[in-house]
Amino acid sequence: MRDATVPANDSSPANWWVQVRGQTYGPYTLAQLSGFAGEGRVRTNTPVSDNPSSGWLEAGRTPSLAHLFRTAPALRDAEAAQATAADGANVFVYAEIHSTAWNGFLAALEAMGAMCEIAPGLWMVRTQHSAGVIRNALSQTLERGDRFVVIDATRDRMAWYNLGPGIDVRLKEVLNGPARG
């Protein structure tokens, strides 16, 4: 995954909205969109707007946002080499699905690689996909109130969907905090 950066001298609008499967989310700051782009949650073809009533444009075609999707050639080459050399990862997915989305969720999960259900709502998947890619694919299948966590045990990565702002903040504090013994 790449890190997107926000330019210091940016005259872009203060607020942005994002459209996912016909639903509008926002407003978000440029810094938030930068983080979403770095995580792969906002892509070049994601519809965005600084004023939803005036229309939508793909994020990669929006002059104020196009920089979020550029990577340095050395980083791009390193990512490609890493992806080529990768022989797979062991990923755990835990989901709480309260809607009727189970079939679509399971089909998307099975498409990620060989999988084994460990317990109700908990799977291990052998895959070459990153936790972020898995999160993005699985989130497209779910409805309001559904949530899940993806833990890449091989690459030491984690991604989640719809856990709520309090848990989101706490997870980041723990993940980025010091280890205690």
N, C-alpha and C positions, 0 to 999 in steps of 0.2 A: 504494500500500500504506500502511496506517496503522501507527503505532507504538502498541503496547499498553504500559501502565504498571502497575507493581505498587504498590498503596497502601502507605504507610509503616506504618500501624497495621493489620495484617491478622492475624486469628486463624485463618486457614485452615490445613488440615493441612499438614504439612511435606513429604509425598510424595504424588505423583499418578501414576496410570497412565492410559494412553491406549489405546484399542482402534481398530485400523485393519484393515479387511477380516477381522475375526475374530481377529487377532493382538493380543496384549497387549504393550505397550511401557512401560518405566518401571523404577524410579521416577524421576520428574522433580520438581524443585523448582517452586515457584510462579513463580520468575523464569524458569525454562526454559519453562514453559507460556506465560508472557507473551510470550516471544520467538517461540515457535511460533505463537501467535495473531497476532502482528504480521506474521509471514511468510505467514500464511494456511494453515499446516500443521495447525493445530487450529482448527476452525470451531465455530459455535454448535451444530451437530448432531453433533459428534464425541463418542462415548461416552467418559466419564472416570470415574474412581473414586479415592477416597482409601483404599479397601480392596476390591480386586477380588473377594474372596470374599463381600462383602456386597452386590454388585450394581453397576450402571452407571447413569449419568444423562447426558443431553446436557449438554455444557459450558455452553451458554448458559442452561440451566435450573438450574445449580448455583450457589447463592447466593455461594459463595466465589470463583467464576470469572466470573460474569456481567459484571463490570466490564471484563473483558478485551475484550469485544466491543462496547463503547459507544465512539462517536466524537463529538467535539464537532461541533455543527451546522455551524460554519464550515468545519471540515476536511471533513466529509461533502459540503458544497456545492462546495468546491474540487475534491475528487476527482471529483464528478459532472461538473463543468465541464470538467475535464481529459479525462475519458473521452469526453465528447461532442465535444470539439474534436479529439481524436486522429484522425489519418487513417491510422494504421498504423505498424508498426515492422518493421525487419529484424532477425530473431532467428536465431541459429545454435544448433543442437542437435547435440551430439556424444554418442553412446551406445555403451556396451559391454554388449551383452546376451548372456549366456551360457545363458539358459534358453530355453524354447520360447515366450517372450512376444513375439516379433517382430511377429506379425500384429496383436495388440492394440495394441502400442506404435505401429506405423505407422498404424493406423486412427485412434488418438487424435491423433497428430501431424498427419495430413491434415485432421482436423476443426478444427485451429487456424487454417488459412488456406492460401494457395497456397504450394507448397513445391517445392524443387529439391534433389535429392541431389547434393552436391558430390564426395563420395568415400564409400567404404564407412563407414557409421556417422556421417556428417556431412551435415547438411541446413541449408539456409537456408529460413526461413519468413517470409512477409509476413503479419503478423497485427495485430490490435488488442489481443490478450491480453498481459498482463504476463509477465515471466519467472517470477514466483511462481505465477501461475495455470497456466502451461504446466507447470511442475515438478509442481504438485499433480495435474494431470490425467494426465500421463504416468506418474507414480509409481504410480498406481492400477493400471496395466497390468502392472507388473513383478514379478519374483520375487526371492528371496534371491540375492545375488551380482551382480545387474544394477545398472548405474549410468549416470548421464548428467550433462551440464552444459548449461545454457541460458544463452546470452549475448545480451542485447538490445543490439545495436550502435547502435540509434537512441536509446534512452533511457538508455544507460550503466548497465545493471543486469545482474546475474548471479544465477543460482540453480543449485543442484545437488542431486543425490540419491545417497545411499549411497556417497560417496567414502571414508568412513572418518574417524575422529576426528582423526588426525594431519593429514590433508590439509585437513579442515574448519578446524582451528585455523590452519594455515599460510595457507590462502586468505584468511581474515579478516584476518590480519596484513598480507598483501600488499595487499589491497583497501583497507584503512584506513590503511596506512602512507604515508610521504612518497614522492613521485615522485623518482626519481633519474635523472640524465641522463648 
